[in-house]
Amino acid sequence: MLKRTLLFENPALLSRKNNQLEIKLLETGELKQTPIEDIGVLILEHPQITVTHSLLTFCAENQTVVVTCSSNHMPSGIFLPIDGHHLQQAHIDAQWNAKKPKRKAIWQTIIKSKITNQGRNLETLNLNPAPLFLWAKKVSSGDGTNLEARAAKYYWQELFKDQTGFTRDQDGNPPNNLLNYGYAILRSVTARAVVASGLHPSIGVHHQNEYNAWCLADDLMEPYRPFVDRVVREIADHREISEITRPIKAELLKIPVLDVKISGERSPLAIAVQQTTSSLAQVFLGNRKELSLPEWP
């Protein structure tokens, strides 16, 4: 089932009542209730939002991700359930024990998919995708020649060539702020899917960082990034992007329901990500050879 993403921008008390999420808006006193099982991600942006322990526990039980935001309104933390799958121990054992050649082959497939989707994005915008399609075919095991970086340099120059002096940098000028926000949503959706598939988010295929608890999510979101890029490009074409306004957030919050193609069928992005993480668990277990990865619809 496709789950909703809810953003809270105003002071509120969020609690659990009758096994539902109860929302009390502090500025008006208005009370609302909504089924927690329908929610995939809760984004908490206002500093005067209070969440009860009972609700956090209920979110964990229903695999609802809670994302907190810092004073600059950018996502800064993720709360995930510990127990996400009935065969979690077997899946994590297989994930931990996967040999280096298998991990390198998985990363090769991921980067091929990412670069190909970057090319498809440029192609639909009538920009030149040819170098990307060529590099995608040449990605080696583990991407030993780092074609991902070469492709990224060309891709960003093409995608935002009408944005004077644009370079992709988390702390750079807009639309970097929109990309950061969109990727944070994508990361949350991917982390949730990783846990739901019985995998450990900190044990990456390629990304390895003792300070990063979400290495596997960062690995698996790579082929999905171009779908976020397309949303940001469309926003940049039609809106002022110096700040992330409420209308811009509304567009970015649609990322989980973006239309992608996976396993030959169209699917909302959040469902496709779940297919990707589930397929990875089966690859680790030796039950299948290749990942299910997204294609441009």
Secondary structure as the mmCIF struct_conf table of DSSP 4:
data_model
#
loop_
_struct_conf.conf_type_id
_struct_conf.id
_struct_conf.beg_label_comp_id
_struct_conf.beg_label_asym_id
_struct_conf.beg_label_seq_id
_struct_conf.end_label_comp_id
_struct_conf.end_label_asym_id
_struct_conf.end_label_seq_id
HELX_LH_PP_P HELX_LH_PP_P1 LEU A 2 LYS A 3
STRN STRN1 ARG A 4 PHE A 8
BEND BEND1 ASN A 10 ASN A 10
STRN STRN2 ALA A 12 LYS A 17
TURN_TY1_P TURN_TY1_P1 ASN A 18 ASN A 19
STRN STRN3 GLN A 20 LEU A 25
TURN_TY1_P TURN_TY1_P2 LEU A 26 THR A 28
STRN STRN4 LEU A 31 THR A 34
HELX_RH_3T_P HELX_RH_3T_P1 ILE A 36 ASP A 38
STRN STRN5 ILE A 39 LEU A 44
BEND BEND2 HIS A 46 HIS A 46
TURN_TY1_P TURN_TY1_P3 PRO A 47 GLN A 48
STRN STRN6 ILE A 49 VAL A 51
HELX_RH_AL_P HELX_RH_AL_P1 HIS A 53 GLU A 61
TURN_TY1_P TURN_TY1_P4 ASN A 62 GLN A 63
STRN STRN7 VAL A 65 CYS A 69
TURN_TY1_P TURN_TY1_P5 SER A 71 ASN A 72
BEND BEND3 HIS A 73 HIS A 73
STRN STRN8 PRO A 75 PHE A 79
BEND BEND4 ILE A 82 ILE A 82
TURN_TY1_P TURN_TY1_P6 HIS A 86 LEU A 87
HELX_RH_AL_P HELX_RH_AL_P2 GLN A 88 ASN A 97
HELX_RH_AL_P HELX_RH_AL_P3 LYS A 100 THR A 124
TURN_TY1_P TURN_TY1_P7 LEU A 125 ASN A 126
HELX_RH_AL_P HELX_RH_AL_P4 ALA A 130 LYS A 138
HELX_RH_3T_P HELX_RH_3T_P2 SER A 141 ASP A 143
TURN_TY1_P TURN_TY1_P8 GLY A 144 THR A 145
HELX_RH_AL_P HELX_RH_AL_P5 LEU A 147 LEU A 159
TURN_TY1_P TURN_TY1_P9 PHE A 160 ASP A 162
BEND BEND5 GLN A 163 GLN A 163
TURN_TY1_P TURN_TY1_P10 THR A 164 GLY A 165
TURN_TY1_P TURN_TY1_P11 GLN A 170 ASP A 171
BEND BEND6 GLY A 172 ASN A 173
TURN_TY1_P TURN_TY1_P12 PRO A 174 PRO A 175
HELX_RH_AL_P HELX_RH_AL_P6 ASN A 176 ALA A 196
TURN_TY1_P TURN_TY1_P13 SER A 197 GLY A 198
TURN_TY1_P TURN_TY1_P14 PRO A 201 SER A 202
BEND BEND7 ILE A 203 ILE A 203
BEND BEND8 VAL A 205 HIS A 206
TURN_TY1_P TURN_TY1_P15 GLU A 210 TYR A 211
TURN_TY1_P TURN_TY1_P16 ALA A 213 TRP A 214
HELX_RH_AL_P HELX_RH_AL_P7 CYS A 215 LEU A 220
TURN_TY1_P TURN_TY1_P17 MET A 221 MET A 221
HELX_RH_3T_P HELX_RH_3T_P3 GLU A 222 TYR A 224
HELX_RH_AL_P HELX_RH_AL_P8 ARG A 225 HIS A 238
BEND BEND9 ARG A 239 ARG A 239
BEND BEND10 SER A 242 GLU A 243
HELX_RH_AL_P HELX_RH_AL_P9 ARG A 246 LEU A 252
TURN_TY1_P TURN_TY1_P18 LEU A 253 LYS A 254
HELX_RH_3T_P HELX_RH_3T_P4 ILE A 255 VAL A 257
STRN STRN9 ASP A 259 ILE A 262
TURN_TY1_P TURN_TY1_P19 SER A 263 GLY A 264
STRN STRN10 GLU A 265 PRO A 268
HELX_RH_AL_P HELX_RH_AL_P10 LEU A 269 LEU A 285
TURN_TY1_P TURN_TY1_P20 GLY A 286 GLY A 286
BEND BEND11 ASN A 287 ASN A 287
BEND BEND12 LYS A 289 GLU A 290
STRN STRN11 GLU A 295 GLU A 295
#
